[in-house]
Amino acid sequence: MAGTEPAKIRNVAVVGHRGTGKTSLVEALLYQTGEVNRLGTIEAGTTVGDWDEDEHKRAMSIALSLCHTSWQGRKINLLDVPGDPSFQGEVRCSLRVVEGAVFVVSAVMGVEVGTTRAWKLADELALPRVLFVNMLDRERADFERVLGQLQAQLSPRCVAVHLPIGSEHELSGIVDVLHMCAYTSPDGQKEGDPGPVPAELAETARSYRERLLDAVVETDEALMERYLEGEELDPHDVAAALKAAMTRGEVFPVACGVATKNLGTHALLDLIVEGIPSPAKRGAPIDVDGAQTAAFVFKTIADPFAGKINLFRVVTGSVTADSTLVDTREKAKERMGTLLQLQGKEHTGVKEFGEGDIGAVAKLKDVQTGDLLLDRELDVEPPDFGFPEPVMSFAITPRSKGDEEKVATAIRRLAEEDPTLRLRRDPQTGEEILSGMSQMHVEVALERAKRRFGVDVDLHPPRVPYMETIRSEARAQGRYKKQTGGRGQFGDCHIVIEPIEGGTGYEFVDQIVGGVIPQGFRPAVDKGIQEAMAHGELAGAPVQGVRVRLVDGSYHTVDSSEMAFKIAGSMAFKDAYQKASPVLLEPIMELEVTVPDEAVGAVNGDLNSRRGRLQGMEPAGGMTTIKAEAPLAELITYSQSLTSMTGGRGDYSMSFLRYEEVPTHVAQRVIEETRKARETAAAS
């Protein structure tokens, strides 16, 4: 299927909240089209989309998976996208390279936070969308209720094109109200040709069809005139108008079914082919003016055996095996080698991918997620994915001594695969900090590092990067004198320390008059002071927001040295610091927490208990965004608490705002804990 013309391609991301059945739906679509000969299940770990060992273990998708099939002579590339908030970076990667999305929604749970987050992204990209209400055979499934939620919380332009026959355990099929036909439950077999609408549902089906027609004809003046004149509209004309309205984002059709029973897939496939525009219709997702061939890398898989596998979308032209393209980031040439058609974990070599198609290539040298590959060197900026900042951090230590570099290399490889993972060394605490979107996100990454690269680490809560400063002015002398026979050591300095307005930075002011300290020794005093400031006397945290004035001193013509004045400077600072009303500072974070309306009270109460300060609330469509400020020390375990309070429907992001003085009772606890840790370390 390589080299498919753009008009016959449909690129579709299957998105939604965790547990709505996205992977099961992709499996059903592959089965209905004959791409697989049996319907795999999540429970048995036999689906094409979830092939990773971690996905089998957790019974959930943790990375996007690329599959393909064909229907009505069209090639359909399906991107099965994780729904858990931990892996929202995968949603951004996927939606950047498709012409449309299928939003999968549970008929029991309705609209959830993962759905609304992905919907906002699709809005930003103006993507055509189809919604699929899944799990209609479950207890408490209610299509009408969920349809109302979709219209209230996502868009009033969501309109049903399908209608369930029966409900819950008595569900027996669906009605396609666009074509006024019915599909009966195949109970896991392939769906056959449609039949007539059951007589008992004829009136309801006509009502649904009228609502659909009302929504569609509003977008087409010619059709509106015929409709108002009472003319019976041809289903083909309505379908054409619906497709045009979908492409413009004016109508979002709502389909329904049961993925695990393969119910509703025939009608959904028709809707994808008829309603999602082709790359030829929608045009290139990136402006690459001047390039005859361009490919955009949207995903990297770190395979310990095959090396890196880069997934790419052909923006313009065609990419052939053994062709050479230029990476616009590195300004380096890359030979493409063997091109791969992915079907989950299965790889098939192909010779070419044409314009608009999605494929993969292995073993490129320096190419990474977000890179743009062109047939010539041009100054073209690739689009920014806008990956969210990590919100959960852990300190990591290798279980085997000497494995530090091995661990860092393994995690760097995984960060190429998932850019929302970050590894850094905290310069203050000296800890290696691994950050991700949640505790589970970090744990999954480390499980992969162990399995793929043979490295094993322990996780610890990271130490809070406290700072220290002073609130008043103080003066002190540092005098260092040492005589051990022969040449001795002598350094003497007087300093004044004072707070800097704003509480940040460090300033050294040389106010020596008359050469009481020679010019060559004064920088040594500065250096000694800065070394002392690296570990404050309260909690061993760095000191900031201090101006030091060197005002007086003395020296010895023989015994004075840079080392002696460095030690004297350190002694003077430590003495003055104790007299200058030192205080402990903590990082304050800016929080945005999105929760269901019914959880607002509990979440606000919890934030208050964490010394948080509410800054405002913005309700929208059953969810409320709470803006607040809170100390980082109180947010180490926030992710787990928010999940518990909201039943997994809450989401948050945070960023550093400023440093602020720690309340006295909290500071005393931190100082005491630091003292005990020092004593324990000294004893060992």
N, C-alpha and C positions, 0 to 999 in steps of 0.2 A: 504493500500500500504506500511505499515511499513515492514521492513525486506527485502526490494527489494535488489536483488543481485547487486553488484557494476557495473557489465558489462551492466546492464539495466537501469542505472541512467545517466541523463544528467543535470549537474548543470550549469545554464546560467544566467549571469547578463545582464540586458537590460539597456544600458547606452547611453549617448549622451547629447547634449546641451538642455537647458530648451526650452520647446515648440515645440519639434520635434515629439511628439506623442508617447512617450515610454509607458505611462500608457494605452493609447488607443490600442497600439499594443499588450500589455499583455492581455488586455480585449478581443481582437479579437482572440488571440491564445486560451484562455480559452473557448471562445464561439465555435470556430471551432472544438475543441476537445470534446465538449459536457459537459465541466465542469460547465458552466453556461448556462441557457436556453434563455437568452436575452443579447443583446449587450448593455452594459451600456455606458454612456457618461460622459465626464468631466463636461460639462455644467449643466447636471442634478445632478451631484454628485452621480452617481450610479455605478461607476466602482468598481471592487473588490480591485484594488491596492490603490486608493486614498480614504481611509475611514475616515481619521481624520478630525475633524471639521475645523481645520486651513487649510487643503488642499482644502476642499470645498469652504471656504471663499476666498482663493487666487487663486483657479482654477489651482493649481500646486502641484507637489509632494514635500514634505519637509522632508520625512524620507523614508528609503528603506522599501519595503513591500515584504513579502515572499508569493508566490503562488505556486501551483503545479498542474500538469495535466499529462496525458499520451497520447502517440501517437506511433503507431506501436509496442505496447508492451513495450515501454520504459517509465519510470517515468521521467518527466521533472520538476525540481525545478527552478522556475523563480524568480529572484530578480529584482524587479522594483526599479530602482535607481534614485533619484532626479538629475536633470541636472543643476540646478542653482548653480553658484559658491559658494553661501553661505553654501551649504550642501555637499561640496566636500569630507568631511570626510566619508560620506556614500559610496562614490565611492571606497575609499580605503578599507573599511570594506568588501564590496561585492566582489571585484576582488581577494581578498585573499583566498576565499573559493570556487571558481568555476573553472571549466575546460575550460570554453569558454565564450565569450561575444558577444551579438548582439548590434552593434552600429547603432543607429537610427539617420538618417540625413534627414533634410528637403530638399525636391526637389526644394524649392524656395530659401532658405537661404544658402544652401550648408554647407561647413565645417565651424563650429563656435568654439569659444575658449573652450567651455565645451567638445567638441569632441576631440580636439587636446590634452587637458589635460588628459582626460581619456585614449586616445590612448598611450600616453607616459607611463602611469602606466601599461597598458597592455603589452607594449614592455618590461618594466622592469621585468614583471612576465612571459614573453614569452607565453602569452595566445593565443590560437587559436581564431580567430574572424570572424564573419559574419557581413556584413553591409547591412542595410535595408534602401533604399531611399524611404521615406514616403511622403505623401501629393502630389502625382502626379496629382491629380485632381484640384489642386489650380492654380490660375492665376499666370503666370510667372514660373511655374514649368518646369524644363528642366533637364531631366535625363542625357543626354550627357554632359552638362556643369558640373553637379555635379560629374559625374564619372571622368571627367578630374581633378577636384579639389581634389578628393579622391586620385588619383594617384600622383598628384603633391605635396599635402600637408601632406598626411598620409603615403602612400607607393605606389611605382610603381607596387607592386604585387597585388594591388586591381584589380580584373577582374570581369566583369559582367557575371552573370549566368542567369539573367532575362532581359527582354526587354519589355518596355511598349507598349501596343497597343493603339495608339492615344495619345493625350496630353491634358492637362488642363481639360476643361469641356467635351471634347470629348473622354476622356480616357474610354476604354471599356474592358480592361483586360491586362494580361501580358503573355509573352512567356517565357517558361522555355527552354533555349537554350542548357542545358545539356541533357535533355531528348527529346528536339524538340517537345514540346507539348504546348498548350495554356490553360489558365484559363480566363474565361470571368467574368466580374464584377458581383458579386452576389448581389450588392446593399444592403448590410447589412444582407443578408442571408448566410447560410453556403455554402462554396465553394464545388461544386460537382467534379466529375471526370474530368480530363483534356480532351480537344479535340484537333483537328488538328490546326496547325499553319495557320493563315489566309494567303491566296495566295499572297496578296499585301505585306506581310511582310516576305515572304519566303527568298528572297535574303538577306535582312537585318539580319534575324535570322541566316542564314548560315555564314555571315560575323562575327557576334558576336560569333558564335560557334567556328569558326576558331581561333579567338583571345583567347578564353577560352582553346581550345586544345593546342595552342602554349604555354600558361602559364603552363598547367598541365604536358604536356609531357617533358618539360624541367626539371621536378623534378623526372622523372622515365625513366631510360635508356632503359629498355626493351620496354616500350610503345613508346619511341622516335624512336627506330629502326623500329617498325611496322608502325608508322606514316609516317616516311620518305620514306618507301617503298611503300607508297600509299594505305596501307591496311585500310579498313573501321573499325574504332575502336568501339567496343561494349560499349554502354553507361554505363554498369555495371563496365567495366574495368576502364573507365574514372572516374566514381564516386569513385571507390576504390582508384585510384591514387590521386584524388582531396582530399579525406578524409585524406590520408597519408600526403599530402602536407600541408593541413590546420593544422594538428597536429604538424607538424614541423615549422609552421609559414612561409611557403614558398609561400603560396597563400592565399589571403583574398577575398572570393567570395562576390560579390555585388548583393543583391536581391532588389526587389522593389515592391511597391504596395500602397494601401491606407488603413490604419488601421481602420479608422472610417467606412469604407464600407466593411471591412473584405476581401479586395482584396489582394492576395499574401500570405495569411497565410498558405494555404495548402502546397505550394511549400517551404515556409520558415520552416515549421515544418519538412518537409522531409530533408531539409538542416541541421537543428539542429541535428536531429537523426542520419543522415548519416555522418555529418562533424565534429560535436563537439565530442571530445573523452570522453569516460566514465571515472569514477574514477579508474576503473581497468586498463584502457589503459594508463592513464597519471600518475597514482601513487599518493601517499600521498603528500599534499602541505606542510607538516611539518615533519621533522625527529624526530620520537619519539621512537628511538631504545630502546628496553627493555620493552616497554609497550605492553600489549595484547589489552588493550582498551584505546583509547584516543579520546577526544572531544575538539574542539577549539571554544571558545565563541567569536563570531565576532560582536554581536549586543545586546544591552540591551534596553528593553522598560520599562519605568517607568509608571506603571499603578496604579492609586490611589486605585483601588479596589482589583485587583489581585496581587498587589505588583509588584516586578520585574519579567519580563519575559526575559529569556536569550535565544537568538538564537545561535545554535551551529552547527558545521560541524563535523560529525564523521570521524576522521582521520584514525583510525584503529579499528578492532574489531566491537563490537556492543554495543549500550547503551540501557539498558532495564529499564522499570519502577521499581522504588524502589531499583535500584542498588546504590552502594556507590562508589564515585570516590574522588580522592585527588586533591585539587586545588594546583598547583605547586607554586603559588605566596604566598598564605597564609599558605601552608603546613598543610591545614586543610581538614578533610573529609566532603563531601557534599552528602547527600542522595537525589537522583534525583527526587523522587516523581513521579507525573503524567507527562508523556511526551505528548507534544502537536503537532499536525499537523496543521500548519497555512494556512488559505486561506484568505489573507487580515486580516480583524478583526475577522473572524470566527475561533474558536479553536475546534479541535476534539481530544479527548484523544486516544492515541495509546500505545501499549505495548513495542514497540521496534523500534529503528532506526539502520539499518545496516551500514556497512562500506561505506563511500562515501556519505551517505545521509545527508540531512539538516533538522533539527527539532528545537523544542523549549521546554523549561521547565520553570515552574513558581516557585517562592518563594524559590530560593536558598539563603542562608544567606549572604555570603560575595563575591559571584562570580560577576565579572564585565567584561566589554568588554576587550578582549585581553588575558583572562585567559585560561590556558590549564588544562584540567581535565584528570587524569590518574587513572588506576586501582591500582596503587601502587606509593609510594613516590619515585620519581626519580629527579635527578638534570637536568631538561630539560628546556631550555629557549624558551618561546613562541616567535613567530616572531613579529617584531615591525611594526605596521601599518604605521609609519612615518606620523602621522597626521600633517597637516600644522599648523603653529603658527597663532593665531588670529591676525587680522589686524585692527579691529574696537573696540574701548572701550568706555563705558559710565559709568558715576557715577550713582548709583541707591540709592534711599531713599524710605523706606516704607511709604505708605500714612497713615497708622495707627501707632501711637506711640506704641512702645513695640513689634513690629512685626519683629524686626531685625533677631532674631534667626529663626523665622518661614520662613522668606524669604530665609535665607542662606540654610536652610534644603531643601526647595523646589528646589532651583537652584542646589544644590549638587545632588539631585535626577535626575534632567534633564541633568546634566553633565555626569552622568553615562550612560544616553541614547545617548548623543552626546558629545564625549570627546573634540571636538573643541570649546566647551564653557568653559570659565575659570572665576572663581570668586575669587577675592583677595582683601585684604585691603591694600591700599597704605599707607605705614608707614609715608610718608612725609605729605600727604594732609589729611590723616585720612578718605578718602572716600572709600566706597565699590565700586570696579570696576568690571563690568561685560564685558568680552571681547568675541568677536565672529568674524565670517568671513565677516560680513557686518552689516549695520544697520537693514536690514530686518531679518537677522539671530537672532540678539539680541531681536528684537521686537516679533518675533515668539516665542522665548523661554519664554518671560515674559507673553505673552498671554496664553501659556500653563500653566505656573505657576499659573496664576489667575484662569483658568478654572479647573485645576486638583487639586490644593492645596489651593485655596481660598486666595492667597496673591496678593496684588496689590501694584505696585511701580511706582515711577516717574523716568524718564530718564533725565540726564543732561550731557552736554559735560564735560568730566573730566578736572580737573585743570592740567596744564602742570607741571611736577615735575622739576621745575627749581632748580639750585644749585647756591651757591655763593662762591667766592674765592677772594684772594688778589693778587696784582701784585707787591707790594713793602714791605720793612721792616718797622716796626714801634714799638715804645716803649711807654708804659703807666704804670701808677700806679693805683692800686685799693685799696682804703683805706676806710674801713667800721668801723665806731665808733658810738656806741649807748649807752647812759646812761639813765636809767629810774628809778634810785633808786635801791640800792642794787647792785648785780653783773651786769655789763654791757656786751657789745659785742665789740670786737676789732679784726680786721684782716687787715693786710697791706702787699701788694705784688707788686713787680715790674716785668713786663714781657716784652719780646721782641717777636714779631710775624714776621714770614717770610714765603714766598711761598715755597712749596715743589715742586721740579722738577717733571713734569708730571701732576701736578694739581690735584692729588687725595690723599685721606688719611688724617690722622691726627697724629701728633707726639708731645708728651709732654717730654721736656728735663729738668731735675732737675739740675740746676747749682748753687744751694745755697751753700755758703761757710761759715763756722764758726757758723752755727746754728742760723742765724738771724731769720729763721722760723724753728721751731722744726719739726722733721721728721714726726710726727704724723699729722701735719696740711697740709703738702704738697699735699697729695692725694685729700684733700678737694678743694684746688685751682684748680687742674686738673678737678675735677667734675664740679665745677662752670663754668669753661671755656667751657667744653663740652655742658653743658646745654645752655649756651649763643650761642654756635655755632648751636644749633638745629633750631634757628630762626634768620637768618641774618637780618641786619639793612636795606638792600635795599628793598627786596620784601618778607621778612619773610621766605626765603628758607634756607635749611640747608647749612652750610659752610663746604667746604672741601679743601684739598690741603694746609693745614696750619701746620707749625711747631711752637710750643710755647716754649720759653725758660724762665723758672722761674729763675730770676737772683738776686733778692734782696727782702728785706721786713723787717718787724719788728713785734713783738708780745708783749702781755701783760701777765704777769704771772698769773693773776686772770681772766681777762675779755676775753682773747682769747678762741675761740672754733672752732670746725670744721665748724659749720654753718657760723660763721663770716668770716672765710677764703674762704669758698665756695662763699659767696656773694662778697667778695673782688676780687676773681678770675673772676667772671662774670663781675664786673664793669671794671676791668682792660682790659679784652678782648674787651668789647664794645667800650671803649675809643680808644684802639690801632687799632681796626678794621676800624674805621672811617678815621684814618690817613694812612692806608696801601693800598690806591687805590683799594677799593673793586669793583668787577665786577660781573655781572650776567652771569651764564652759562645756556645753554639749551641743551636738549638731541638731538643729531643728529642721524637720522635713515638711514639705508642702504635700498634702494628700488630696487625691480626688477618689472618692469611693462611690461606686454606683451599685445601688441595692434595690430590691423590690420595695415598693411603698410600705408594705406591712412590716418591714424589718428596720425602718428608719429609727424608731424609738430605741430599739435595742442597740443599734450600731452607734447612735449618738451617745447613749449611756456608756457604752464600752470605751468610746473615744475620750469621754470625760475622765473615766477611771485611769486612762493612760496619759493624763495631763495634757490632753488635746484641747485645742481651742477652735470652736466652730467658726468658719468664715462665711458660710452661706450654703443654701440648698437650691437645687434646680430640678423640680419634678417634670417628667416627660413620659407619657405613655405607660404608666404603671411602674416606672422606675424613677428613682431620685438620685441625683448626683450630689454628694455631700462634699463640700470643700472645707478643709481643716488644716491646722498646723499641729504637729506633735513631735516630741523628742524621739530621735532614732532609738534610744535605749528602750523605749516602751513599745517599739514596733517590731522587735526581733521575731516575736511569735504571732504577729498580726494576721498573717495569711491563714493559719489554721483556725484562728478565732472567727475570722470573717466567714470562712467556709461553714463553720458550725452554726453561726447566727443566721445565715441566709440559705442554708440547705444547698450550698454550692452555687447559688445564683448571684452572689456578690462578686465584685471585681474592683481592683484599686490600682492606682499608680502613685508613685511618690518621687520627689526630686529634692535635692538639698536646697535649703533656703538661706540659712544663716546659723551662726553660733550664738548661744545665749547662756546666761549664767544659770548654773544648776541650783535649784532650791537647796537651802542649807541642810535640811534633813536627808535629802537624797545625796548631796555631796559628801556628808559625813559617812554614809554607808559605802560609797564608792572609794573614799580615801581609806577606810578601814579594810575593805576587801583588798585594796592594792597593798596595804601594809602586810597583811597576812600572806599574800602571794609572794611578796619579797622575802619574808621570813622563811617560807616553805622552800623557796628556790635556794636561799642561802644555806639552809640546813642540808639540802640534798647535794 
